[in-house]
Amino acid sequence: MFMLAFAVFAGIQEPAGPWEFGKREIEAAVRVQAPSSEVPIRRKHDKGLPPEAFHVAFGKAAIEVASSDDRGAMYGALDAAERLAAVKLSELAGKEFRGSPKFADRGWNLFLPLPWDYLANRIDPSPEALADPKRWFFHDEDYWRTLLDQMARSRLNWLDIHGPYDLDTTRFPNLFAYFVSSAKYPLVGPSPEVKAKNLAQLRKVIDMAHARGIRVSLMSYEARFDTPHNPSPPYAATEENLYEYTQEVVAETIRKLPRLDALGFRIGESGRGPEFFRCYLDALKETDSPLPLLTRSWVTRKARVLPLAKSARDFTVQIKYNGEQWAAPYIMAGGRTGEWYSYFWEDYLSDWGRETAAASWRGRPIEKGAWPSQPYKVVWQVRDNGTHRIFPIFQPQWIRRSIEAMDLGTTSGFTVEPLSAYFPQSPAYYSQRPSAFRWIHQRDELFMMQWGRLGYDPSTPEDVFVRALGRKFQLRNPEALAVAWSNLSRIIPVAFLAYSIGPDHRSHAPELEWGGSVESFLERDPFDSHVFRSPRETVAAKTLGAGDGRIGFEEVADLLDLLRSRAAPAFRTLEWGGSPGSGLAEIGVALRQLDRLGAYYAARLRGALAYARFQSSGERSDLEDAARQACAAYEAWDQLANSPDGHSYRPFTDRLRMRTHDFHWSLELPKLLAERQRFLELAGWTQPLLPRPLIRNWAEPPRHAKLTWDEADGKITARISSEGIRRAWLLHKPLPSSTFFHKLPMEQRDGHFVASIPRLPAGHALAAEIETSGRVWRVPWWLHERPYLVVPSKPQRTPPYFSSEEALAHLDPRSLDPQEHGWLVVSSRGWSFFSRFPSGQRRKLLEPLAKGMKMLILQQDFASGRYSLDFLGESPDFESRRVGVFEPGGALGLERIEDPEILWQPMRAQADWEVFGNGGVARKKVGKGEVWVVQARLLQRLHLPAASRSLAALVRQTAASGPAILLDTGTEGGDYVTSVLPDFYNSLGLSFLTLGEVVASEQGLRAFEPVAAPKSDQSVLEGRRARDDGGFPKREGRSGGRAPRPILRGRVRNRAGAASAGTDAKPWLRPLTSPNAAQRSGHRGRPTGGVSDREAALREPPPVLRYGESLPSRPSAPRKAARDREPPWPLAAQEARACRANEGHLAGSGRIPRRGGGLAGP
């Protein structure tokens, strides 16, 4: 290994390599115990040990560390030093210790936020700041030394640098533009002098990292010419030019940074198709470099990533762990994840074939064999900074379980996005008081240690971290602090798991925002809706007597109270002033703030449930309970904002969600005051009243209720002991994340409840519901285990499981059979069904309808024109008028419902549509089949007894003749994705399939290919078969459908064209820009000469890649499209717009708009 010459930084001598770094730690520990003694420390090379493993032997006369590599030697030395800090050297004599890593990749994901002016609380726009260590942490060697020292001691071996990141615009500018120059495009980025200084510093950082056994990778998110510090370089941003520029700067980076360990790019949000990134492969070939490549699965598809992976010698896909929120100590499955596509793992764990690849990576070992090999490694990107933004974390068990849950597929490890990832790096950005820590990573040292140590060895005892807590804060008895901190660290994730606005970093900041009115708490869903359920579902379950084993708001509030009670003794006994300079006082402030947030969320959750019960029953006691909880919530938030602890925080930046550089909890207080006043008026009170203290016992399912499975004869058989259990049901789903759990009764025999299902090549997720005396539980229990078991995928080519965003494009209508399937169903907020596909694709459904299938469309926003029934020809007239009653006129067995929010858009009869009652139900006959539209807001008002009974009547009809086919379960943007409908089917014991499951099971490997839409043919609507010429409509509106209209305020236009369906042969030949393209404001309002990366994604569709195809060598120059041709809307573009539309900036205003508005609320 290259040995770095000694250098002195701020008087501190750099280690020559990992072994010397570790040896110094042992020597320091020995000096503490025996200052005058000389204890020889020897290193032994043992080729029989795996990479990074060690064997430490404490002899009577020496300490010997054996390893096969430098990193293993360093870890052995660090292990020995840590033991010497806890136990006398004489007591260790004759003892031996071993260690070996669980995961090879244990990363810290840094985003390089650009310079920040701490006094002005604004970004520092000066180009000079980019080279000033006093203004940009990147040039401060103390930052890197302390960070890398902590990483090495924590056993983290990978510095995963992304970015850079602009705190003003929340944009990730082109990373290469800040470090290297292009010969042909030299005016991109800051000045050559700044680039040279940045490059020299980056080279130094890489050397420092290597001296501590840490690899360094760089990932650039953009492929653009403009940057915040140089918004208008004089180059045309054509695909050809950008390809040439990117290849050149990638090659230059490889040449200038020969010790760099990997390079990365993101495909979807970059606005470039996967074929563009062959420029990285070309650069590797040009420089004859074996450098590994990284990409992210976000806003792209496995089919588009595979050709790149198969062409690279070393390729890693970073997959979001739980969207952009860490939250759960397990990777979530089922529930809302079924429609959150690239926020989760999709099909990356499935085997798509054994075609030739440059390299193949073995799957993780399992009890019998291993997961399938893949041409890529998987790294889980843990976005801790979404859930936690300001308060430090100490939660070893939560982190241990998170790491153990990653043991899937070809996982090589993880990369953790720390709390400071998108923020300035000094506590001065949020703290009014001088901090004991210069850098935030020093405050969060224990958090880093837990991820690194447990990633290396998940069996590391918890007392290792407790002792470290004592050393850091100079406490003789750190157990009280450990108990308090670990329990209060669960407050935010538990509350967020139960109530979540959405999966994105921009969706929800549970530490910062009030979370919305009680109506929002009623209508939004849990983050993990496999484990938790909303209050409207809880009340509906009581009405119908058909609930499930998920836990509701009341139990979550009880758990929050329990966590707070466990922490309470520490507040009474600890001396929070601590030793001067230890930082304990700052931790005490954060923990008291978390305690207040626990009280706040408990009150909000109880208040929402009480209000749902009041709306259901009309009982005044429920209204008074809701009012008391509103008062309690206000009191807790007032303490959060206005206590001395609250005042110790200065207004701080959070542009991603709170959209300001000057956030403080006091800004949310007027909203809570108005909410409290509203409930005081509803209750008829003149003074606030607080709820009475609650004393409830926290309950859990019986510990002996363990679900197991085995495989035989092509079946998976699940078992659970019947001891103390009256009934049991198996919950099962295909393993890809784009599917939902299905419920199956289990039979009791031989002391067990048993159920079998066919073994799928894609693998399975399994859970169970058990009924004990008076209670239904869902197991495995989420607080102790991953709430499902994993049946691995098989090593054979496996059909894809599409979510509703793609399934329709791949549907062969002959796969739908009225003799085998029930009704076709579209849930409310059916964005994917109505907006992702041209009407020609939706017309595929006319064939099974003509044969006798029926279709149910639940309430949609038709009146605004956002959604359309054009695939059915004429549609009813929709009025935008709220009606306080739903009168179904006897249709479909529905009940009359009186509620001011039940019907927002009644219908009037039109053409061959028959309208019932007061306009809430309509029917159209299609051949032998029927289409029913129900505009009552049954899902949103599910807690009303008549609404829940009516929805139950509807879904029972849809599944009477076979499993209902869910075309769309509710997909209106990531924030409104819901699993209420499939969960409702399960609670009633009704069968369903998603359209993606039908495509996979009926079409098999043919599912990889998109299926052309029929041309418009009125005979289909009359019950005769359509002409099948295999063609897709060339333009919406030409085939009988309505021409698409633009949708304002961030909504996606209703056009997808052939690119969405995957048949457009050379989409990169289309123009990237149009003459009328809007220019947005750039950095601090200056024109950029270009567009944001999200907007760019809307300009350039990815190429269509059939399974097994290779990428084209490079894109051709763009050509002008025909004037009468609609510009295409690529799949990647729609994903970016659907999921991240709230990231766009209003020109000149600096304000970030949210998706929706208008009548998006239905």
Secondary structure by P-SEA (a helix, b strand, c coil): cccccccccccbbbbccaaaaaaaaaaaaaaaacccbbbbbbbbbbcccccccbbbbbcccbbbbbcccaaaaaaaaaaaaaaaacccccccccbbbbbbbccccbbbbbccccccccccccccccccccccccccccccaaaaaaaaaaaaaacccccccccccccccccccccccccccccccccccccaaaaaaaaaaaaaaaaaaaaacbbbbbbbccccccccccccccccccaaaaaaaaaaaaaaaaaacccccbbbbbcccccccccccaaaaaaaaaacccbbbbbbccccccccaaaaaaaccbbbbbbbccccccccccccccccccccccccccccccccccccccbbbbcccccccccccccbbbbbbbccccccccbbbbbaaaaaaaaaaacccccccccccccccccccccccccccccccccccccaaaaaaaaaaaaacccccaaaaaaaaaaaaccccaaaaaaaaaaaaaaaaaaaaacccccccccccccccccccaaaaaccccccccccccaaaaaaaaaaccccccccaaaaaaaaaaaaaaaaaaaaccccccccccaaaaaaaaaaaaaaaaaaaaaaaaaaaaaaaaaacccaaaaaaaaaaaaaaaaaaaaacccccccccccccccccccccccccccaaaaaaaaaaaaaaaacccbbbbbcbbbbbbbbccccccccccccccbbbbbbbcccccbbbbbbccccccbbbbbbbbbbcccbbbbbbccccccbbbbbccccccccccccccccccccccccccccccccccccccccccccccccccccccbbbbccccccccccccccccccaaaaaaabbbbbbcccccccccccccccccccccccccccccccccccbbbbbbccccccbbbcccccccccccccbbbbbccccbbbbbccccccccccaaaaaaaaaaaaaaacccccccccccccccccccaaaaaaaaaabbbbbcaaaaaaaaacccccbbbbbbcccccccccccccccccccccccccccccbbbbcccccccccccccccccccccccccccccccccccccccccccccaaaaaaccccccccccccccccccccccccccccccccaaaaaaaacccccccccccccccccccccccc
